[in-house]
Amino acid sequence: MRFNRLDNAALSELRSVVGERNVLTGRADLLCYSYDATKQESLPEAVVIITDSRQARELVLFCNRRLVPLYARGAGSNLSGGSFPSFGGIVADFSKMNRILSISPDDLVAVVEPGVITGDLQRKVAEFGLKYPPDPASADFSTIGGNIAECAGGLTGVKYGVTRDYVLSLEVVTGSGELVRLGRPTLKDVAGLDLTRLVVGSEGTLALVTQATLKLIPMPESEAVVRACYDSLEKLAAACGRIFARRIFPTTMEFMDRPSLDCVRDYRKTDIPLETDALLLVALDGSAAEMQSQAERVKEACLEGGAFDVRTALLPEDRERLWGARKAISPALYRIAPRKLNEDICVPRSKLPEMVRRIAARAGQFPTLKVINFGHIGDGNIHMNVQHEDTEEDYRLSHQFMASVMPDVVELGGTVSGEHGIGNRKVEFLPMELGPQVLELMRKVKKVFDPRGILNPGKLLPAGDTEIETANGGATRA
């Protein structure tokens, strides 16, 4: 496929279609949209500020006529290369479509535009005594549209699920330029194929989201946190099973390995015992009457499994203190090395200790890299952070290390991406997990929604030997 450049005639048409003030072409503006959180860079030819669904549709139709690639962008905070303009073209910035259109406490739904910041929505619905459960670490700056595109997860996934579990209905513009509504604003809906869930997690390759109806739940009355220290990750993982066996369903279950704990100790003072090889953090929510008893039952389960230091907290300031080490890990990592790859592999919870052992064994073959693991043990989601120096050689080695780990993930029954998405960073690993028949079905679905392939090319789907030709630089392999 050969995409066309935006010549003067095309730019003139673009401005007439979406409004001149909504089109940015200055180099400084383009640089701001040339990268995402993966720090990959590719300069777009234009940026269009999207203000409504009609304009989004007109932009898609323009890109079809002119055969120009189009990339949806919210905050650009994704970690898989999902929103950077890999083949030039146009970036559609949805950050100005940021209105919370309605909140219905009776129906437990909110209707929002895609540019709404996730944390802003959470705080707004809390004023009504409600909760929007999906809670990615980027909640204070990532957008609902981006969360939908990547099917964002987060710390509360073990109890409340991920973004797809809270999307009831979507208004979208397909890749062919059709403005359609998918789903219904009801908790039950089995009329036809579930195209709503198909779009959630499609990484902007099928359609542009212009409006979302989201499910809410009542805000729990109270919360508690339990922190337990172990001398092995195996004992920690077994304790998780004991907690569930006691019919306790935690909101969050987080783990940190020894290297991540050492990293935090170098960064800030902590009261975690030095002999700790694995740290477990368990968050609970529910009625105020049951929090004390639930916290005690979790503590007992942890002690039975070999924990040697267990602390509980009910008051907000005490809960915050117990969470201190986990919240400090991300900034602490940069004390080790200036660059990192943050992967989000996921395995069955019982396989997590084995997966961490295999990661350590693979890391031993790459002595210049520092590999640190932490994450959401409640759902088997490991954040494997590869810290490296800002050199081409270390960048190459970090990707080589990552490629060596992925077959182990699949062998243990896991997935190469639990919550960050595929983008272009992990597209080469997708065939390890999905068979050729499944990949071909995905290509056919893409063709139905986006027949000319203009939406986010080079992302999510392996292109095999197909080359995407760009008019400004020959053939580029997708």
Beta strands, then each sheet from edge to edge (+ up, - down):
strand 1: 2-3
strand 2: 23-24
strand 3: 46-49
strand 4: 70-73
strand 5: 90-93
strand 6: 100-104
strand 7: 109-112
strand 8: 130-131
strand 9: 167-174
strand 10: 179-183
strand 11: 207-215
strand 12: 217-218
strand 13: 222-230
strand 14: 252-257
strand 15: 278-286
strand 16: 309-313
strand 17: 339-343
strand 18: 370-376
strand 19: 381-388
strand 20: 467-470
strand 21: 474-477
sheet 1: 1+ 20+ 21-
sheet 2: 2+ 3- 5- 4-
sheet 3: 6+ 7- 11+ 9- 10+
sheet 4: 8+ 12-
sheet 5: 16+ 13- 15+ 14- 18+ 19- 17+
end
